[in-house]
Amino acid sequence: MTSPVTTTTIPIQVGDTTEWYMVEFQGVFGTPTTLEGRVAATIKMEGGAPFMVCGPLRVKGEEKKLAKPLLVLRKDKSDPNAI
């Protein structure tokens, strides 16, 4: 059985800069509301988004390993707190 694909916006730290990106993941935590904090991952950008993030994620201060890589779709300019 395949997990549903969820799209959400999370902050991703690239070097010293944290920016918001629209990401897609499959059955990592179930709901996008549990994806809080930042992605503690080294991101190799080749030609910009989309690119993969292999984790781990920091969720509510606790580090979680990703079951599958995140697919980062694009940078999101909107206010993430508007959800």
PDB file with one MODEL, atoms N, CA, C and O in Angstrom:
MODEL        1
ATOM      1  N   MET A   1       0.849  -1.196   0.000  1.00  0.00           N
ATOM      2  CA  MET A   1       0.000   0.000   0.000  1.00  0.00           C
ATOM      3  C   MET A   1       0.886   1.248   0.000  1.00  0.00           C
ATOM      4  O   MET A   1       1.826   1.348   0.788  1.00  0.00           O
ATOM      5  N   THR A   2       0.588   2.171  -0.864  1.00  0.00           N
ATOM      6  CA  THR A   2       1.395   3.381  -1.009  1.00  0.00           C
ATOM      7  C   THR A   2       0.835   4.497  -0.144  1.00  0.00           C
ATOM      8  O   THR A   2      -0.375   4.722  -0.108  1.00  0.00           O
ATOM      9  N   SER A   3       1.727   5.195   0.555  1.00  0.00           N
ATOM     10  CA  SER A   3       1.306   6.328   1.378  1.00  0.00           C
ATOM     11  C   SER A   3       0.931   7.503   0.489  1.00  0.00           C
ATOM     12  O   SER A   3       1.493   7.661  -0.595  1.00  0.00           O
ATOM     13  N   PRO A   4      -0.013   8.333   0.931  1.00  0.00           N
ATOM     14  CA  PRO A   4      -0.377   9.508   0.138  1.00  0.00           C
ATOM     15  C   PRO A   4       0.758  10.533   0.116  1.00  0.00           C
ATOM     16  O   PRO A   4       1.522  10.656   1.074  1.00  0.00           O
ATOM     17  N   VAL A   5       0.848  11.252  -0.980  1.00  0.00           N
ATOM     18  CA  VAL A   5       1.863  12.299  -1.115  1.00  0.00           C
ATOM     19  C   VAL A   5       1.293  13.596  -0.559  1.00  0.00           C
ATOM     20  O   VAL A   5       0.185  13.996  -0.914  1.00  0.00           O
ATOM     21  N   THR A   6       2.051  14.252   0.313  1.00  0.00           N
ATOM     22  CA  THR A   6       1.616  15.495   0.940  1.00  0.00           C
ATOM     23  C   THR A   6       2.535  16.621   0.505  1.00  0.00           C
ATOM     24  O   THR A   6       3.748  16.434   0.409  1.00  0.00           O
ATOM     25  N   THR A   7       1.969  17.785   0.241  1.00  0.00           N
ATOM     26  CA  THR A   7       2.761  18.972  -0.082  1.00  0.00           C
ATOM     27  C   THR A   7       2.569  19.988   1.031  1.00  0.00           C
ATOM     28  O   THR A   7       1.438  20.258   1.435  1.00  0.00           O
ATOM     29  N   THR A   8       3.657  20.553   1.530  1.00  0.00           N
ATOM     30  CA  THR A   8       3.585  21.548   2.595  1.00  0.00           C
ATOM     31  C   THR A   8       4.748  22.517   2.459  1.00  0.00           C
ATOM     32  O   THR A   8       5.624  22.330   1.615  1.00  0.00           O
ATOM     33  N   THR A   9       4.755  23.552   3.291  1.00  0.00           N
ATOM     34  CA  THR A   9       5.834  24.540   3.281  1.00  0.00           C
ATOM     35  C   THR A   9       6.608  24.437   4.583  1.00  0.00           C
ATOM     36  O   THR A   9       6.019  24.504   5.661  1.00  0.00           O
ATOM     37  N   ILE A  10       7.914  24.276   4.497  1.00  0.00           N
ATOM     38  CA  ILE A  10       8.755  24.191   5.691  1.00  0.00           C
ATOM     39  C   ILE A  10      10.008  25.032   5.493  1.00  0.00           C
ATOM     40  O   ILE A  10      10.409  25.301   4.360  1.00  0.00           O
ATOM     41  N   PRO A  11      10.633  25.453   6.610  1.00  0.00           N
ATOM     42  CA  PRO A  11      11.896  26.185   6.488  1.00  0.00           C
ATOM     43  C   PRO A  11      13.058  25.215   6.292  1.00  0.00           C
ATOM     44  O   PRO A  11      13.156  24.208   6.992  1.00  0.00           O
ATOM     45  N   ILE A  12      13.920  25.516   5.355  1.00  0.00           N
ATOM     46  CA  ILE A  12      15.095  24.698   5.092  1.00  0.00           C
ATOM     47  C   ILE A  12      16.325  25.573   5.249  1.00  0.00           C
ATOM     48  O   ILE A  12      16.409  26.656   4.670  1.00  0.00           O
ATOM     49  N   GLN A  13      17.276  25.096   6.038  1.00  0.00           N
ATOM     50  CA  GLN A  13      18.501  25.854   6.238  1.00  0.00           C
ATOM     51  C   GLN A  13      19.529  25.444   5.196  1.00  0.00           C
ATOM     52  O   GLN A  13      19.887  24.271   5.084  1.00  0.00           O
ATOM     53  N   VAL A  14      19.996  26.425   4.436  1.00  0.00           N
ATOM     54  CA  VAL A  14      21.052  26.211   3.456  1.00  0.00           C
ATOM     55  C   VAL A  14      22.227  27.065   3.902  1.00  0.00           C
ATOM     56  O   VAL A  14      22.196  28.288   3.766  1.00  0.00           O
ATOM     57  N   GLY A  15      23.255  26.432   4.430  1.00  0.00           N
ATOM     58  CA  GLY A  15      24.365  27.189   5.001  1.00  0.00           C
ATOM     59  C   GLY A  15      23.887  27.934   6.232  1.00  0.00           C
ATOM     60  O   GLY A  15      23.365  27.322   7.164  1.00  0.00           O
ATOM     61  N   ASP A  16      24.059  29.264   6.247  1.00  0.00           N
ATOM     62  CA  ASP A  16      23.611  30.073   7.382  1.00  0.00           C
ATOM     63  C   ASP A  16      22.250  30.707   7.135  1.00  0.00           C
ATOM     64  O   ASP A  16      21.745  31.436   7.989  1.00  0.00           O
ATOM     65  N   THR A  17      21.654  30.442   5.988  1.00  0.00           N
ATOM     66  CA  THR A  17      20.395  31.079   5.620  1.00  0.00           C
ATOM     67  C   THR A  17      19.246  30.091   5.726  1.00  0.00           C
ATOM     68  O   THR A  17      19.349  28.956   5.260  1.00  0.00           O
ATOM     69  N   THR A  18      18.144  30.525   6.343  1.00  0.00           N
ATOM     70  CA  THR A  18      16.943  29.701   6.408  1.00  0.00           C
ATOM     71  C   THR A  18      15.877  30.335   5.536  1.00  0.00           C
ATOM     72  O   THR A  18      15.521  31.498   5.728  1.00  0.00           O
ATOM     73  N   GLU A  19      15.366  29.574   4.578  1.00  0.00           N
ATOM     74  CA  GLU A  19      14.324  30.072   3.690  1.00  0.00           C
ATOM     75  C   GLU A  19      13.200  29.052   3.613  1.00  0.00           C
ATOM     76  O   GLU A  19      13.394  27.866   3.880  1.00  0.00           O
ATOM     77  N   TRP A  20      12.019  29.538   3.242  1.00  0.00           N
ATOM     78  CA  TRP A  20      10.859  28.657   3.153  1.00  0.00           C
ATOM     79  C   TRP A  20      10.754  28.053   1.764  1.00  0.00           C
ATOM     80  O   TRP A  20      10.903  28.744   0.757  1.00  0.00           O
ATOM     81  N   TYR A  21      10.495  26.746   1.726  1.00  0.00           N
ATOM     82  CA  TYR A  21      10.348  26.026   0.463  1.00  0.00           C
ATOM     83  C   TYR A  21       9.073  25.192   0.492  1.00  0.00           C
ATOM     84  O   TYR A  21       8.666  24.684   1.537  1.00  0.00           O
ATOM     85  N   MET A  22       8.454  25.064  -0.676  1.00  0.00           N
ATOM     86  CA  MET A  22       7.344  24.133  -0.838  1.00  0.00           C
ATOM     87  C   MET A  22       7.957  22.749  -1.039  1.00  0.00           C
ATOM     88  O   MET A  22       8.787  22.560  -1.928  1.00  0.00           O
ATOM     89  N   VAL A  23       7.555  21.793  -0.226  1.00  0.00           N
ATOM     90  CA  VAL A  23       8.125  20.454  -0.325  1.00  0.00           C
ATOM     91  C   VAL A  23       7.022  19.412  -0.485  1.00  0.00           C
ATOM     92  O   VAL A  23       5.861  19.640  -0.144  1.00  0.00           O
ATOM     93  N   GLU A  24       7.422  18.281  -1.007  1.00  0.00           N
ATOM     94  CA  GLU A  24       6.509  17.165  -1.186  1.00  0.00           C
ATOM     95  C   GLU A  24       7.125  15.957  -0.489  1.00  0.00           C
ATOM     96  O   GLU A  24       8.313  15.682  -0.658  1.00  0.00           O
ATOM     97  N   PHE A  25       6.334  15.243   0.284  1.00  0.00           N
ATOM     98  CA  PHE A  25       6.855  14.042   0.918  1.00  0.00           C
ATOM     99  C   PHE A  25       5.790  12.963   0.896  1.00  0.00           C
ATOM    100  O   PHE A  25       4.602  13.240   0.732  1.00  0.00           O
ATOM    101  N   GLN A  26       6.235  11.732   1.063  1.00  0.00           N
ATOM    102  CA  GLN A  26       5.311  10.613   1.002  1.00  0.00           C
ATOM    103  C   GLN A  26       5.342   9.848   2.317  1.00  0.00           C
ATOM    104  O   GLN A  26       6.323   9.174   2.630  1.00  0.00           O
ATOM    105  N   GLY A  27       4.269   9.956   3.079  1.00  0.00           N
ATOM    106  CA  GLY A  27       4.091   9.165   4.287  1.00  0.00           C
ATOM    107  C   GLY A  27       5.197   9.277   5.310  1.00  0.00           C
ATOM    108  O   GLY A  27       5.532   8.287   5.960  1.00  0.00           O
ATOM    109  N   VAL A  28       5.783  10.472   5.474  1.00  0.00           N
ATOM    110  CA  VAL A  28       6.873  10.620   6.440  1.00  0.00           C
ATOM    111  C   VAL A  28       6.318  10.711   7.856  1.00  0.00           C
ATOM    112  O   VAL A  28       6.715   9.938   8.728  1.00  0.00           O
ATOM    113  N   PHE A  29       5.416  11.637   8.086  1.00  0.00           N
ATOM    114  CA  PHE A  29       4.806  11.789   9.408  1.00  0.00           C
ATOM    115  C   PHE A  29       3.284  11.752   9.367  1.00  0.00           C
ATOM    116  O   PHE A  29       2.642  11.796  10.417  1.00  0.00           O
ATOM    117  N   GLY A  30       2.703  11.674   8.194  1.00  0.00           N
ATOM    118  CA  GLY A  30       1.251  11.585   8.098  1.00  0.00           C
ATOM    119  C   GLY A  30       0.583  12.905   7.777  1.00  0.00           C
ATOM    120  O   GLY A  30      -0.193  12.987   6.826  1.00  0.00           O
ATOM    121  N   THR A  31       0.874  13.953   8.563  1.00  0.00           N
ATOM    122  CA  THR A  31       0.239  15.246   8.302  1.00  0.00           C
ATOM    123  C   THR A  31       1.285  16.345   8.258  1.00  0.00           C
ATOM    124  O   THR A  31       2.289  16.270   8.966  1.00  0.00           O
ATOM    125  N   PRO A  32       1.068  17.358   7.443  1.00  0.00           N
ATOM    126  CA  PRO A  32       2.051  18.439   7.332  1.00  0.00           C
ATOM    127  C   PRO A  32       2.146  19.300   8.586  1.00  0.00           C
ATOM    128  O   PRO A  32       3.138  20.007   8.764  1.00  0.00           O
ATOM    129  N   THR A  33       1.141  19.258   9.459  1.00  0.00           N
ATOM    130  CA  THR A  33       1.170  20.091  10.664  1.00  0.00           C
ATOM    131  C   THR A  33       2.238  19.632  11.643  1.00  0.00           C
ATOM    132  O   THR A  33       2.645  20.413  12.503  1.00  0.00           O
ATOM    133  N   THR A  34       2.705  18.395  11.544  1.00  0.00           N
ATOM    134  CA  THR A  34       3.766  17.921  12.431  1.00  0.00           C
ATOM    135  C   THR A  34       5.153  18.281  11.913  1.00  0.00           C
ATOM    136  O   THR A  34       6.149  18.066  12.603  1.00  0.00           O
ATOM    137  N   LEU A  35       5.224  18.830  10.700  1.00  0.00           N
ATOM    138  CA  LEU A  35       6.516  19.228  10.139  1.00  0.00           C
ATOM    139  C   LEU A  35       6.853  20.633  10.607  1.00  0.00           C
ATOM    140  O   LEU A  35       6.580  21.613   9.914  1.00  0.00           O
ATOM    141  N   GLU A  36       7.449  20.723  11.788  1.00  0.00           N
ATOM    142  CA  GLU A  36       7.808  22.020  12.347  1.00  0.00           C
ATOM    143  C   GLU A  36       9.312  22.078  12.530  1.00  0.00           C
ATOM    144  O   GLU A  36       9.987  21.050  12.579  1.00  0.00           O
ATOM    145  N   GLY A  37       9.824  23.289  12.631  1.00  0.00           N
ATOM    146  CA  GLY A  37      11.257  23.453  12.794  1.00  0.00           C
ATOM    147  C   GLY A  37      11.952  23.550  11.457  1.00  0.00           C
ATOM    148  O   GLY A  37      11.415  24.127  10.512  1.00  0.00           O
ATOM    149  N   ARG A  38      13.155  22.983  11.373  1.00  0.00           N
ATOM    150  CA  ARG A  38      13.914  23.135  10.143  1.00  0.00           C
ATOM    151  C   ARG A  38      14.430  21.782   9.688  1.00  0.00           C
ATOM    152  O   ARG A  38      14.463  20.823  10.459  1.00  0.00           O
ATOM    153  N   VAL A  39      14.818  21.718   8.464  1.00  0.00           N
ATOM    154  CA  VAL A  39      15.445  20.517   7.936  1.00  0.00           C
ATOM    155  C   VAL A  39      16.939  20.632   8.194  1.00  0.00           C
ATOM    156  O   VAL A  39      17.608  21.511   7.649  1.00  0.00           O
ATOM    157  N   ALA A  40      17.455  19.743   9.025  1.00  0.00           N
ATOM    158  CA  ALA A  40      18.885  19.741   9.302  1.00  0.00           C
ATOM    159  C   ALA A  40      19.554  18.848   8.273  1.00  0.00           C
ATOM    160  O   ALA A  40      19.840  17.681   8.542  1.00  0.00           O
ATOM    161  N   ALA A  41      19.799  19.392   7.113  1.00  0.00           N
ATOM    162  CA  ALA A  41      20.334  18.584   6.027  1.00  0.00           C
ATOM    163  C   ALA A  41      21.267  19.406   5.168  1.00  0.00           C
ATOM    164  O   ALA A  41      21.110  20.621   5.045  1.00  0.00           O
ATOM    165  N   THR A  42      22.215  18.754   4.590  1.00  0.00           N
ATOM    166  CA  THR A  42      23.068  19.399   3.603  1.00  0.00           C
ATOM    167  C   THR A  42      22.380  19.284   2.260  1.00  0.00           C
ATOM    168  O   THR A  42      22.083  18.183   1.797  1.00  0.00           O
ATOM    169  N   ILE A  43      22.132  20.405   1.644  1.00  0.00           N
ATOM    170  CA  ILE A  43      21.392  20.427   0.399  1.00  0.00           C
ATOM    171  C   ILE A  43      22.337  20.775  -0.739  1.00  0.00           C
ATOM    172  O   ILE A  43      22.970  21.831  -0.739  1.00  0.00           O
ATOM    173  N   LYS A  44      22.423  19.888  -1.691  1.00  0.00           N
ATOM    174  CA  LYS A  44      23.229  20.154  -2.877  1.00  0.00           C
ATOM    175  C   LYS A  44      22.277  20.591  -3.977  1.00  0.00           C
ATOM    176  O   LYS A  44      21.499  19.787  -4.491  1.00  0.00           O
ATOM    177  N   MET A  45      22.340  21.858  -4.331  1.00  0.00           N
ATOM    178  CA  MET A  45      21.453  22.379  -5.356  1.00  0.00           C
ATOM    179  C   MET A  45      22.153  22.314  -6.701  1.00  0.00           C
ATOM    180  O   MET A  45      23.186  22.950  -6.911  1.00  0.00           O
ATOM    181  N   GLU A  46      21.587  21.548  -7.596  1.00  0.00           N
ATOM    182  CA  GLU A  46      22.127  21.434  -8.940  1.00  0.00           C
ATOM    183  C   GLU A  46      21.091  21.998  -9.897  1.00  0.00           C
ATOM    184  O   GLU A  46      20.126  21.322 -10.255  1.00  0.00           O
ATOM    185  N   GLY A  47      21.299  23.241 -10.308  1.00  0.00           N
ATOM    186  CA  GLY A  47      20.350  23.877 -11.215  1.00  0.00           C
ATOM    187  C   GLY A  47      19.080  24.335 -10.528  1.00  0.00           C
ATOM    188  O   GLY A  47      18.067  24.557 -11.190  1.00  0.00           O
ATOM    189  N   GLY A  48      19.114  24.482  -9.201  1.00  0.00           N
ATOM    190  CA  GLY A  48      17.939  24.959  -8.471  1.00  0.00           C
ATOM    191  C   GLY A  48      16.925  23.861  -8.217  1.00  0.00           C
ATOM    192  O   GLY A  48      17.179  22.689  -8.494  1.00  0.00           O
ATOM    193  N   ALA A  49      15.767  24.250  -7.686  1.00  0.00           N
ATOM    194  CA  ALA A  49      14.700  23.295  -7.371  1.00  0.00           C
ATOM    195  C   ALA A  49      14.098  22.746  -8.664  1.00  0.00           C
ATOM    196  O   ALA A  49      14.173  23.430  -9.685  1.00  0.00           O
ATOM    197  N   PRO A  50      13.510  21.559  -8.677  1.00  0.00           N
ATOM    198  CA  PRO A  50      13.382  20.681  -7.515  1.00  0.00           C
ATOM    199  C   PRO A  50      14.681  19.930  -7.190  1.00  0.00           C
ATOM    200  O   PRO A  50      15.475  19.621  -8.078  1.00  0.00           O
ATOM    201  N   PHE A  51      14.874  19.649  -5.906  1.00  0.00           N
ATOM    202  CA  PHE A  51      16.014  18.862  -5.465  1.00  0.00           C
ATOM    203  C   PHE A  51      15.585  18.023  -4.267  1.00  0.00           C
ATOM    204  O   PHE A  51      14.544  18.276  -3.662  1.00  0.00           O
ATOM    205  N   MET A  52      16.390  17.030  -3.933  1.00  0.00           N
ATOM    206  CA  MET A  52      16.023  16.101  -2.871  1.00  0.00           C
ATOM    207  C   MET A  52      16.705  16.460  -1.558  1.00  0.00           C
ATOM    208  O   MET A  52      17.842  16.933  -1.549  1.00  0.00           O
ATOM    209  N   VAL A  53      16.004  16.233  -0.451  1.00  0.00           N
ATOM    210  CA  VAL A  53      16.557  16.388   0.890  1.00  0.00           C
ATOM    211  C   VAL A  53      16.415  15.041   1.583  1.00  0.00           C
ATOM    212  O   VAL A  53      15.324  14.473   1.626  1.00  0.00           O
ATOM    213  N   CYS A  54      17.514  14.529   2.126  1.00  0.00           N
ATOM    214  CA  CYS A  54      17.476  13.208   2.741  1.00  0.00           C
ATOM    215  C   CYS A  54      17.360  13.250   4.268  1.00  0.00           C
ATOM    216  O   CYS A  54      17.377  12.200   4.910  1.00  0.00           O
ATOM    217  N   GLY A  55      17.243  14.443   4.859  1.00  0.00           N
ATOM    218  CA  GLY A  55      17.010  14.543   6.297  1.00  0.00           C
ATOM    219  C   GLY A  55      18.290  14.510   7.096  1.00  0.00           C
ATOM    220  O   GLY A  55      19.369  14.562   6.506  1.00  0.00           O
ATOM    221  N   PRO A  56      18.220  14.427   8.419  1.00  0.00           N
ATOM    222  CA  PRO A  56      16.985  14.294   9.207  1.00  0.00           C
ATOM    223  C   PRO A  56      16.230  15.610   9.379  1.00  0.00           C
ATOM    224  O   PRO A  56      16.781  16.687   9.151  1.00  0.00           O
ATOM    225  N   LEU A  57      14.986  15.513   9.777  1.00  0.00           N
ATOM    226  CA  LEU A  57      14.158  16.685  10.083  1.00  0.00           C
ATOM    227  C   LEU A  57      14.194  16.942  11.577  1.00  0.00           C
ATOM    228  O   LEU A  57      14.285  16.009  12.375  1.00  0.00           O
ATOM    229  N   ARG A  58      14.122  18.219  11.953  1.00  0.00           N
ATOM    230  CA  ARG A  58      13.969  18.559  13.364  1.00  0.00           C
ATOM    231  C   ARG A  58      12.503  18.927  13.562  1.00  0.00           C
ATOM    232  O   ARG A  58      12.042  19.953  13.062  1.00  0.00           O
ATOM    233  N   VAL A  59      11.779  18.094  14.286  1.00  0.00           N
ATOM    234  CA  VAL A  59      10.350  18.284  14.493  1.00  0.00           C
ATOM    235  C   VAL A  59      10.108  18.536  15.975  1.00  0.00           C
ATOM    236  O   VAL A  59      10.357  17.669  16.812  1.00  0.00           O
ATOM    237  N   LYS A  60       9.614  19.747  16.291  1.00  0.00           N
ATOM    238  CA  LYS A  60       9.372  20.145  17.679  1.00  0.00           C
ATOM    239  C   LYS A  60      10.602  19.882  18.552  1.00  0.00           C
ATOM    240  O   LYS A  60      10.487  19.379  19.670  1.00  0.00           O
ATOM    241  N   GLY A  61      11.774  20.229  18.028  1.00  0.00           N
ATOM    242  CA  GLY A  61      13.011  20.093  18.786  1.00  0.00           C
ATOM    243  C   GLY A  61      13.593  18.690  18.790  1.00  0.00           C
ATOM    244  O   GLY A  61      14.696  18.489  19.297  1.00  0.00           O
ATOM    245  N   GLU A  62      12.884  17.719  18.240  1.00  0.00           N
ATOM    246  CA  GLU A  62      13.356  16.340  18.218  1.00  0.00           C
ATOM    247  C   GLU A  62      13.745  15.963  16.794  1.00  0.00           C
ATOM    248  O   GLU A  62      13.016  16.244  15.842  1.00  0.00           O
ATOM    249  N   GLU A  63      14.901  15.326  16.664  1.00  0.00           N
ATOM    250  CA  GLU A  63      15.364  14.976  15.329  1.00  0.00           C
ATOM    251  C   GLU A  63      14.699  13.690  14.852  1.00  0.00           C
ATOM    252  O   GLU A  63      14.667  12.694  15.574  1.00  0.00           O
ATOM    253  N   LYS A  64      14.173  13.720  13.641  1.00  0.00           N
ATOM    254  CA  LYS A  64      13.504  12.548  13.053  1.00  0.00           C
ATOM    255  C   LYS A  64      14.198  12.205  11.746  1.00  0.00           C
ATOM    256  O   LYS A  64      14.525  13.085  10.951  1.00  0.00           O
ATOM    257  N   LYS A  65      14.414  10.929  11.539  1.00  0.00           N
ATOM    258  CA  LYS A  65      14.967  10.500  10.249  1.00  0.00           C
ATOM    259  C   LYS A  65      13.832  10.374   9.248  1.00  0.00           C
ATOM    260  O   LYS A  65      12.707  10.029   9.608  1.00  0.00           O
ATOM    261  N   LEU A  66      14.136  10.654   7.992  1.00  0.00           N
ATOM    262  CA  LEU A  66      13.131  10.551   6.939  1.00  0.00           C
ATOM    263  C   LEU A  66      13.076   9.128   6.405  1.00  0.00           C
ATOM    264  O   LEU A  66      14.105   8.510   6.133  1.00  0.00           O
ATOM    265  N   ALA A  67      11.858   8.620   6.258  1.00  0.00           N
ATOM    266  CA  ALA A  67      11.680   7.306   5.648  1.00  0.00           C
ATOM    267  C   ALA A  67      12.050   7.365   4.169  1.00  0.00           C
ATOM    268  O   ALA A  67      12.654   6.439   3.628  1.00  0.00           O
ATOM    269  N   LYS A  68      11.675   8.473   3.526  1.00  0.00           N
ATOM    270  CA  LYS A  68      12.003   8.695   2.118  1.00  0.00           C
ATOM    271  C   LYS A  68      12.466  10.141   1.983  1.00  0.00           C
ATOM    272  O   LYS A  68      12.094  10.984   2.799  1.00  0.00           O
ATOM    273  N   PRO A  69      13.272  10.440   0.966  1.00  0.00           N
ATOM    274  CA  PRO A  69      13.720  11.831   0.780  1.00  0.00           C
ATOM    275  C   PRO A  69      12.564  12.780   0.486  1.00  0.00           C
ATOM    276  O   PRO A  69      11.565  12.402  -0.126  1.00  0.00           O
ATOM    277  N   LEU A  70      12.724  14.017   0.935  1.00  0.00           N
ATOM    278  CA  LEU A  70      11.782  15.072   0.560  1.00  0.00           C
ATOM    279  C   LEU A  70      12.120  15.549  -0.844  1.00  0.00           C
ATOM    280  O   LEU A  70      13.291  15.617  -1.216  1.00  0.00           O
ATOM    281  N   LEU A  71      11.111  15.872  -1.608  1.00  0.00           N
ATOM    282  CA  LEU A  71      11.326  16.520  -2.900  1.00  0.00           C
ATOM    283  C   LEU A  71      10.979  17.990  -2.729  1.00  0.00           C
ATOM    284  O   LEU A  71       9.819  18.336  -2.502  1.00  0.00           O
ATOM    285  N   VAL A  72      11.986  18.859  -2.839  1.00  0.00           N
ATOM    286  CA  VAL A  72      11.752  20.293  -2.707  1.00  0.00           C
ATOM    287  C   VAL A  72      11.326  20.827  -4.065  1.00  0.00           C
ATOM    288  O   VAL A  72      12.080  20.758  -5.036  1.00  0.00           O
ATOM    289  N   LEU A  73      10.113  21.360  -4.125  1.00  0.00           N
ATOM    290  CA  LEU A  73       9.533  21.777  -5.398  1.00  0.00           C
ATOM    291  C   LEU A  73       9.963  23.175  -5.798  1.00  0.00           C
ATOM    292  O   LEU A  73      10.382  23.396  -6.935  1.00  0.00           O
ATOM    293  N   ARG A  74       9.864  24.130  -4.863  1.00  0.00           N
ATOM    294  CA  ARG A  74      10.188  25.514  -5.201  1.00  0.00           C
ATOM    295  C   ARG A  74      10.294  26.322  -3.921  1.00  0.00           C
ATOM    296  O   ARG A  74       9.836  25.901  -2.859  1.00  0.00           O
ATOM    297  N   LYS A  75      10.908  27.495  -4.044  1.00  0.00           N
ATOM    298  CA  LYS A  75      10.970  28.430  -2.927  1.00  0.00           C
ATOM    299  C   LYS A  75       9.603  29.074  -2.770  1.00  0.00           C
ATOM    300  O   LYS A  75       8.971  29.435  -3.762  1.00  0.00           O
ATOM    301  N   ASP A  76       9.141  29.221  -1.535  1.00  0.00           N
ATOM    302  CA  ASP A  76       7.816  29.777  -1.280  1.00  0.00           C
ATOM    303  C   ASP A  76       7.962  31.167  -0.679  1.00  0.00           C
ATOM    304  O   ASP A  76       8.547  31.326   0.392  1.00  0.00           O
ATOM    305  N   LYS A  77       7.431  32.180  -1.369  1.00  0.00           N
ATOM    306  CA  LYS A  77       7.552  33.573  -0.918  1.00  0.00           C
ATOM    307  C   LYS A  77       6.459  33.954   0.077  1.00  0.00           C
ATOM    308  O   LYS A  77       6.542  35.007   0.708  1.00  0.00           O
ATOM    309  N   SER A  78       5.440  33.114   0.225  1.00  0.00           N
ATOM    310  CA  SER A  78       4.305  33.477   1.082  1.00  0.00           C
ATOM    311  C   SER A  78       4.658  33.359   2.563  1.00  0.00           C
ATOM    312  O   SER A  78       5.654  32.733   2.927  1.00  0.00           O
ATOM    313  N   ASP A  79       3.840  33.960   3.397  1.00  0.00           N
ATOM    314  CA  ASP A  79       4.033  33.901   4.840  1.00  0.00           C
ATOM    315  C   ASP A  79       3.624  32.521   5.332  1.00  0.00           C
ATOM    316  O   ASP A  79       2.455  32.152   5.215  1.00  0.00           O
ATOM    317  N   PRO A  80       4.566  31.744   5.885  1.00  0.00           N
ATOM    318  CA  PRO A  80       4.241  30.387   6.319  1.00  0.00           C
ATOM    319  C   PRO A  80       3.270  30.352   7.496  1.00  0.00           C
ATOM    320  O   PRO A  80       2.628  29.329   7.734  1.00  0.00           O
ATOM    321  N   ASN A  81       3.155  31.451   8.232  1.00  0.00           N
ATOM    322  CA  ASN A  81       2.257  31.484   9.387  1.00  0.00           C
ATOM    323  C   ASN A  81       0.814  31.774   8.992  1.00  0.00           C
ATOM    324  O   ASN A  81      -0.062  31.839   9.854  1.00  0.00           O
ATOM    325  N   ALA A  82       0.561  31.948   7.703  1.00  0.00           N
ATOM    326  CA  ALA A  82      -0.784  32.273   7.232  1.00  0.00           C
ATOM    327  C   ALA A  82      -1.685  31.042   7.132  1.00  0.00           C
ATOM    328  O   ALA A  82      -2.856  31.158   6.772  1.00  0.00           O
ATOM    329  N   ILE A  83      -1.146  29.870   7.446  1.00  0.00           N
ATOM    330  CA  ILE A  83      -1.918  28.626   7.339  1.00  0.00           C
ATOM    331  C   ILE A  83      -2.990  28.581   8.423  1.00  0.00           C
ATOM    332  O   ILE A  83      -3.747  27.614   8.502  1.00  0.00           O
TER     333      ILE A  83
ENDMDL
END
